[in-house]
Amino acid sequence: MNPPDSPQFASLKGRVILVTGAGSGLGREAAIAFATQGATVALLGRNENRLESTYDEIVARGGPEPAMFPYDLEAADDSGFERLAGTISYHLKRLDGILHSAAAFFSLTPLKQQTLAEWETLLKVNLAVPFALTRSCLPMLESSPDASVIFTGESHGQQPAAYWGGYAVSKSGLAPLTTIFSQELERSTNIRFNTLIPGPVNSPLRRKTHPGETIDSQPQPADLLPWYLWLMGPESRHVRGQVIDCSKGLEP
Ligand SMILES: NC(=O)c1ccc[n+]([C@@H]2O[C@H](COP(=O)([O-])OP(=O)(O)OC[C@H]3O[C@@H](n4cnc5c(N)ncnc54)[C@H](OP(=O)(O)O)[C@@H]3O)[C@@H](O)[C@H]2O)c1
């Protein structure tokens, strides 16, 4: 299952897509790419300046005016997510996709140095929030003729290793979440759920996980855009309940 070699991406015109972690790294690049293909993008992250930078880039490239949602996912509860979904519905009228790119990370350390508070943050932001935010948006997604929900996995969630601790464990839950959402909803709705594992990418997060690495020795976020555009757009309509590792690719 690879994106086409010479992708002819279908337009995302008219679609509304929510991107978490839209102020930096993969979320920023994907949000700009979705908007460049015509989507109206809801930009979510904590840091307003970074969201504004993404907003400005989209407008400068002639994309539809995005909406900004400065929001701390860690602080939210069910009612907060319901209000957020209500605000998106009120201002943007519809929702055709979510890219869950936001992630919490502290450092690579042995388990004996990790704290309960760190694990609570990791499990909430990286696993419980993708569930809860998606659930709060289901009424809008169910109204879409072709909705795509993308969770962002991490290879150590599939192949855990020493020192990746709570971060790896939190990411390991996304594959079952993908399967369960898919099995429960694929027959009754047009929503598809998949997890995309980017593989190593030069981003602010990568510089935290691999601080000694030479910058630019890894792929850039823009290199992965074919995957994000393909999985968000109608060309991947048949792809449901999959965990897709961009660094490996999968045969159909
Ligand atoms: N880079 C890699 O090599 C790599 C490899 C495998 C998987 N991934 C995954 O790819 C995704 C994107 O990561 P990235 O590499 O692009 O790193 P990044 O630039 O650090 O992106 C993480 C984003 O999460 C947002 N965020 C963190 N906590 C938040 C909170 N409580 N509320 C709202 N937003 C929050 C941050 O924005 P604010 O600080 O503004 O809130 C930031 O924009 C992540 O899910 C990561 O696990 C990355």
The ligand as an ORCA input file, in Angstrom:
! r2SCAN-3c Opt
* xyz 0 1
  N       9.676     13.416     13.818
  C       9.770     12.096     13.830
  O      10.841     11.530     13.558
  C       8.566     11.259     14.181
  C       8.694      9.869     14.107
  C       7.610      9.078     14.424
  C       6.416      9.681     14.791
  N       6.314     11.039     14.867
  C       5.012     11.614     15.252
  O       4.685     12.638     14.335
  C       3.812     13.576     14.980
  C       4.301     14.976     14.700
  O       5.525     15.163     15.370
  P       6.656     16.128     14.792
  O       7.818     15.276     14.524
  O       6.081     16.963     13.722
  O       7.022     16.983     16.084
  P       6.572     18.415     16.610
  O       6.892     19.453     15.594
  O       7.155     18.548     17.970
  O       4.969     18.311     16.706
  C       4.283     18.013     17.877
  C       3.157     19.011     17.995
  O       2.326     18.655     19.102
  C       1.812     19.835     19.649
  N       1.410     19.586     21.032
  C       2.154     18.983     21.994
  N       1.461     18.952     23.145
  C       0.254     19.547     22.897
  C      -0.888     19.832     23.700
  N      -0.949     19.507     25.006
  N      -1.945     20.449     23.115
  C      -1.905     20.792     21.811
  N      -0.852     20.549     21.002
  C       0.219     19.935     21.546
  C       2.978     20.839     19.552
  O       2.514     22.157     19.420
  P       2.474     23.239     20.616
  O       3.750     23.107     21.387
  O       2.254     24.546     19.942
  O       1.283     22.865     21.405
  C       3.632     20.441     18.234
  O       3.165     21.259     17.182
  C       3.786     13.188     16.452
  O       2.592     12.487     16.725
  C       4.977     12.273     16.612
  O       4.811     11.347     17.654
  C       7.361     11.843     14.558
*
